Amino acid sequence: QVQLVESGGGLVQAGGSLRLSCAASGRTFSTYVMGWFRQAPGKEREFVAIISGSGSMRLYADSVKGRFTISRDNAKNTVHLQMNSLKPEDTAVYYCAIGRRWKMNPGDYDYWGQGTQVTVSS
């Protein structure tokens, strides 16, 4: 019943921008942590950014700090990731996730989207 549907991935040149979106359904998640994680081929899934239920708290991985911005709209049950100044090392499958706690470990999250590919060319 709970579904997370992502959009906005694609191919972009280094230095460019993309905006990822994730729409949740089946439940209201205004009190849950929402976040983004990514996984490159041959590597572990890693933390990118999370945002608190109210949107007042945001946390970013050091590798994306200053370039990415996470936001949410509880009226629409959505979470977004604005990605600027993209680098080839940002290339990965990006996943949105929802969980109960303020954590950076992927294993702490309860619901996941299907993933969307982001490819940054040099």
Buried (B, 14 or more C-beta within 10 A) or exposed (E): EEEBBBEBBEEBEEEBEBBBBBBBEEEEBEEBBBBBBBBEEEEEBBBBBBBBBEBEEBBBBEBBEEBBBBBBEBEEBBBBBBBBEBBEEBBBBBBBBBBEEEBBEBEBBEBBBEBBEBBBEE
